[in-house]
Amino acid sequence: MKGQLSARICFIFALTLAAPLLFSGCAVNPVTNEREFSLMSETQEIEAGRKAYPLYTQKSGGRYLDDELQSYVSEVGKKIAAKSHRPGLTYSFNVVNDDNINAYALPGGKISITRGLLARLDNESQLAAVLAHEIGHVTARHGAAGYTRQVLAGVLSTAGIAAMEAADISGREFIAQGGLVGMQLVLTNYSRDQERQADSLGTEYMVAAGYDPRGMVEVMEMLDSAKKGSPSRIEQMFSSHPLTSERLDAAKRRTDSYPDRFKTTERLGYGHFEEKTGKLKEDTPAFDKVADGKRLMTEGKELEGLKLIREGAKSAPNHAVLFAALASAELKAGDDKRAAEAASKSVELDPGLFQARYAAGLAEFKLSEYEESIKELDAAEEIVPGQPAVAFFIGRNHEEEGQREAAAKAYAEVLTKVKKGEMAEYSYNRLKEWGYLKEEPVKK
Ligand SMILES: [Zn+2]
């Protein structure tokens, strides 16, 4: 009866509200088995996640460079996903190179955990809890529900996956910050009900995979104490996954309801976890040093900051993202040659890292190596397409080389992405000067 009713509401809803939209429909929720109105079919959901995943990974500082750790996390995740309501999805799990304490799921089963969060976990059950919670959001289609809600609320003006992508990556402060920091995620801010459901599904899945449900309680307690210790690093996590005392109490109750065999002192995979995350924990002080250095530089303490960043990169010399940060810092401090060296080391360590290619492009531009710079910027464009700052510097290079038409094309590209700020102004003035734009009538 209930299913019938919601199917009818579904139909009316689709007819009245979604008629002008390109796609709409009802889908059976894999967890509740009830029909619900959704603007995202399963195919679209999977496609959106698949396309956005590499971009989100770049936004989060790229993949953490440790293949052994990556496959370990992926193994744990897949073991749990196999016990979920949607075992047939192609799940991916990765560790992204972000200082923040966070984890997120894109629709269709693409899940990331940050280095900052992983560094604070103590055992495999805790890791399982984080991944299982995210899997819960995926199986209950919370991302698709959030997307549908946002479209209906007019937050996303155009229906379709293309619109979602454009919203993902359009960092305006991007150039000023010399990284991808300015980009905002359009990930769902989950409701309390969705959080509750993800916790309960997550616990169910992790236990089915053989993990101690106390891992869930421990993670929540850790997050709660991290909120007091480093509030800024945990902001994203709390805005997308609000943590309440009610969630913690529910997790404790749930744990008590499981049989004793899940409450052994012998933690599943404990030793394994320590071994696999050892290097990450060892390198954490280097990352912290670089983060501190960046903060000092934004506070105007340039030399002090640069010194910390140099030390940090030197003490963990296998991480591309640290050398990309060093390159931006050297650029800011005006040492273009050192910037170019750091950037090229960064590219060497991870040719697929946007930040590395972008920093290399800027450094080569400063050194008047225009062709070299265009090569790096083209590579950056391929990794994360459509960044206005990339188009802008491609234009500047062409301009310096006297290739006016190519420069004009790049500047026009900039203006399709940004309308305000230095880059837009510069591009606009050049195009006008070169006769590509007509005088705009002055409004009175
Ligand atoms: Zn959540």
Residues whose N, C-alpha, C, O or C-beta is under 5 A from the ligand:
A	BS01	ZN	Y190 E195 A198 S240 H241
